[in-house]
Amino acid sequence: MKRTFPPLSHLLTKAGTVVHSPNAYNSQGWDSAIVGEEKMSLRNRLSKSSENPGKDEDQKTPTKESLEIPSNGQIDIKQVLAKKRQLTAEAEELKPLFLKEVGSHFDDFVTNLIEKSASLDNGGCALTTFSILKEMKNNHRAKDLRAPPEQGKIFVARRSLLDELFEVDHIRTIYHMFIALLILFILSTLVVDYIDEGRLVLEFNLLSYAFGKFPTVVWTWWTMFLSTLSIPYFLFQHWANGYSKSSHPLMYSLFHGLLFMVFQLGILGFGPTYIVLAYTLPPASRFIVILEQIRLIMKAHSFVRENVPRVLNSAKEKSSTVPIPTVNQYLYFLFAPTLIYRDSYPRTPTVRWGYVAMQFAQVFGCLFYVYYIFERLCAPLFRNIKQEPFSARVLVLCIFNSILPGVLILFLTFFAFLHCWLNAFAEMLRFGDRMFYKDWWNSTSYANYYRTWNVVVHDWLYYYAYKDLLWFFSKRFKSAAMLAVFAMSAVVHEYALAVCLSYFYPVLFVLFMFFGMAFNFIVNDSRKRPIWNILVWASLFLGHGVILCLYSQEWYARQHCPLKNPTFLDYVRPRSWTCRYVF
C-alpha cells in the first residue's frame, strides 16, 4: 500500500523548525489545502492501522496533539483551523531565534571563508574549497578566528559596517533621527538666545576657544610628520644594509635599536608634549597634537616591527637582496587608516570624491553637534553645580544628569572618527579594508566590546603588545599579558587626558584598569543572553556619565579656584573636592 506522510509543516514543528509564509497563512486557499491534506493523511493512517493492528503500538493510541476524529470519519473544520493558528503562533515564536541562529552561522562562515581565501592568495598556495571548508568545520568552535601569529593581520577588501547598514531603510531612519535632534538643538539655542539677548547670537565662542592657536598646531604636526617619515626609515635602511656585513650584528642591532628608542621617547614622545604645555594650547588643539603623536609612535613601531624579521630571515638565508620597503610604501602607510604595516593593501579601483566630501561634511556636522550638546546640556548643568560646595548629593545628581550628554558624545565620537574620518582617508587612498570597527553595539560581554569597538587600535595591541608578550615570556602567562595590555592602554588614555586638560585626575584610569578589567573576566564571552547586552549598555552609559561629570567638575574648579603658586601636588590633587567657587 502506498504510504502517506503527514504534512511538511507538522514534521517541521516536531523537529523544532517551522517554515513560515505570512502570505500563505492569510489566504483562503491555504486553509482549504490544510483541510484536504489533513483529511487524506488521517484517512490513510486509519486504513493502514486497520490492516496492521499490531504493527505499531504508538499508532493505536493517538497523542494529545492529534486531531479527534468524529464517529462519521469527518474532520471538524474549526478544529483544523485552530490547529493551524497554533502552528502559526509557534512559527512566529520560533522565527526570530531561527533567523538569528542562521544569520550568526552565515556571518561566521562568510568571514572565515574570506579570510582563508585571502591567506591562500597571500601565501601563494592552491587548496580546494573543500579543504578550506573541512578545516573550518574542524575549527568551528573558534568563533573569532584570527590569522596565525606568523602571518599577522590579513587585509581583505570590505566595506564598513555602517555603510552596509545604512542601505536598510529602518537603520537609516535612526540616522535621520539624529539629524532631526541636531536641528532641534540649533533651533532651541537660537530661540533661547533671542529671548535672553533680544537678538540672534551666531557666535561660536566655545569652538573658537577650543581650537585656538591653530597655526602652532599646524607647524607642530609638520615637524612630527617629517621626523617620523625620515628618521625611522633611514635608521632602518642603514641597519638593514649593514646587518649582514657587520662583524658584531648583535651590538650593531642594539645600537640602532637604542637610536630608534631615543627618537620614539625623546623626539616624538617628549617634543610634542613640551610644545603643547609651553605654548599653552587650548584643549581641542592639544588633543590634535597628542593623538597624532600617539598615532605616529604606533605607526613607526609597526613599520620597524614588521620589517626587522624580514631582514633577519634574509640574512639567515644569505639572500643577495635586502627586503627594504620603498619610501612611497612607507609614506602611504603613514596616511593609511591602519596601524599595521604592509608593503601593499587591497585597493579600490576608483576614488568617489562625492563620498569623501560627504564623510568630511559629517565630521564637521558631528563637531557642531558636540558644540550644541555642551551649550544646551553641559554648560547649564555645571553653571548650577558651581553654586554649591562639593558633596555626595551634588556628585550623584551630576553623574546622572551627565549620562545623556555623555552617551551622545560617545555616539558622535564613534561616528565622526571611526566611521567618517577613517572612511574619508580610506576612500582618498583607495584603501580597501574598511573594517575599522565591528558590531560593538551587539556585545554581550566586555571582552567582545573591547575587540569590536576600535578594531584599528585593537589590532595593534593584539599583535604588537599581547602576542609579543606571549612570545617573549611564554604562552602560560596569558592573563599577565592581558593585564599588561590593559595597563598600557589605560596609561596612554590617562596621559592624553592629563596633558590635554592640564591636570591629572585618574578617573578614566580607575574605570578602565579596575572596573573594565574586572568586567572583562566577569562579563566574558560565555554570556550570550540579551540581558548581558543590556548590562553592557547600562554600564557604558553610567561610565560615560561619571567621566563627563568628574572631569567637567575638575575643569570648572580649576578655572574658578586658581592657585597663585601651585606646586606639583596641586596638579595631581583634585581641586573640585575642596574648591569654594568665587563669583
Secondary structure, 3 states (H helix, E strand, C coil): CCCCCCCHHHHHHHHCCCCCCHHHHCCHHHHHHHHHHHHHHHHHHHHHHHHCCCCCHHHHCCCCCCCCCCCCCCCCHHHHHHHHHHHHHHHHHHHHHHHHHHHHHHHHHHHHHHHHHHHHHHHCCCCCHHHHHHHHHHCCCCCCCCCCCCCCCCCCCECCHHHHHCCCHHHHHHHHHHHHHHHHHHHHHHHHHHHHHCCCCCCCHHHHHHCCCHHHHHHHHHHHHHHHHHHHHHHHHHHHHHHCCCCCHHHHHHHHHHHHHHHHHHHHHHHHHHHHHHCCCCHHHHHHHHHHHHHHHHHHHHHHHHHHHHHHHHHHCCCCCCCCCCHHHHHHHHHCCCCCCCCCCCECCCCCHHHHHHHHHHHHHHHHHHHHHHHHHHHHHHHHHCCCCCCHHHHHHHHHHHHHHHHHHHHHHHHHHHHHHHHHHHHHCCECECCCCCCHHHCCCHHHHHHHCCHHHHHHHHHHHHHHHHHHHCHHHHHHHHHHHHHHHHHHHHHHHHHHHCCCCCHHHHHHHHHHHHHHHHCCCCCCCHHHHHHHHHHHHHHHHHHHHHHHHHHHHHHHCCCCCCCHHHHHCCCCCCCCCCC
